[in-house]
Amino acid sequence: MSSNVLADAARRAFRTLLWQLGAVVILAAVVAVFWNVRAGSSVLAGGGIGLIWTVYMALTLFKHSLTHGARMTALTFMTGWLIKVALTFALLVAAFRSGAFVPPAVLAGLAGALVAYGVVQASGLSQPKR
């Protein structure tokens, strides 16, 4: 591992993102097989909304790792968190109002992404191999 703590955190965030993506794709495939394709694509949409959080965090950590956090403040993360939450709500409202998606499946995809995040963090799957 490098001595740059932010770069290490960015790598773990990208690993987490890959685990989440895999979980959402598997969930969408199962829903598409057992329910229908429209519901499966709705799970993908909801999962994509859930992945935005991890993508933002990984990119922010990577950006700050280039300067070793020289311009990083608590306000940076609070602002980012507020943007993530607002974007999530806006995308959920857009998905629900569009009529193209099945709302419970969208929520299932979002929940699947968030549960996958929690499982990856709790189990240490994002940690590097020793």
N, C-alpha and C positions, 0 to 999 in steps of 0.2 A: 504494500500500500504506500501511497505517497504521503508526504508530510502535510499536504494541503487537505485539511479537514473538510472544506466545502466541496472539493473535487470528489472525495470519498463519499460524501453524502449525495452528491449528484449521481454518482455511479449506482448507489443503492436505490435512489429514486427511479432511475431508468430500469433497473432490475425489477423493482416493484411494478412499474408500468407494464413490463412484458408479462409478468404473472397475471396482472389484472386483465390485460388484453386477452390472454389465453382463456381465462375464466369466463369472460364475457362472450367470447366466440363459442365456447363449448355450451354455455347456457343458451345462447341464441340458437345453436344447432338443435339442441334438445327440444326447445320450445317450437321451433319450426317443424320438427318431425312429429311431435305429439299434439300440437295445436294447429298452427298453419304458418305459412311463410310470412304473411303480414305481421303476425305476432312476433315471429323470429326477428324480422327486421326492426320491429319496435323495440325489442330487447337490445339489439345493436345500437339503436339511437339512444336509448336510456343509458346503456353502458358507456357510450361515447361521451355523454354528458358527464358521467361520473369520472371518466378518465381525464377530463380537462383539469381536474384538481391536481392530479399527479403530474401531468405534463407541465403545468405551470410551475409547480414546485421544482421539478427536475431542471427546467430551463433557467429558473431564477438562481438555483444553487450553482448550476454550471456557469452562468454569467458572472456571478460573484466570485466563483473560484478562480476566474482568470486574473482577478486583481487581489486575490486572497482576502476578499471581504472588505477592502479599503473603504468603499462607499456604502456598505451595508448598515442599515439601522433597523430598529424595531418598527419604525414607521414604514419601511419598505415592505416588511412582511404583513403588517396590518392592512396597508393599502392593497396589497396583493390578495389578501384574504377577502376583503370587502369586494374586490373586483370578481373573484371566483364565485362568491355567493350570489352576487347580482347576476353574473353571467349564467349561473346554474338555474336560477329562478326564471330568467328571461327565456332560456332555451326550453325549460320545462313548459312554460306557458305557451310558447310557440308550437311545441310538439303537441300539446293537448288541443290547442285551437285549430291546428292544421287539418285534423280529420284523417290524415294519412296514417296515423299510428294508433295502436290500441293502448289507451292510457295505463291500464294495469301492467301491461308488458313493458312499457317505458319505465314505470316505477320499478318493476322487477329487474330490469337491466341496470338501473341506477343502484338499486340495493345490492345486486350481484357484484358490481364494481367496488362498492364500499365494503362489502363483506370480504371480498378477495383482498382488498387493501389491509384490512384488519388481520386476516389470517396470515398474510405474508409478513406483516410486522411482528405478530405474536410468535410465529414459528421461526423467524430468523431466515426465511428463504432469500431475503435480499442481501444477506451478509455474504461476503466473499468466502470462497472455500479456503480452508486452512491447510 
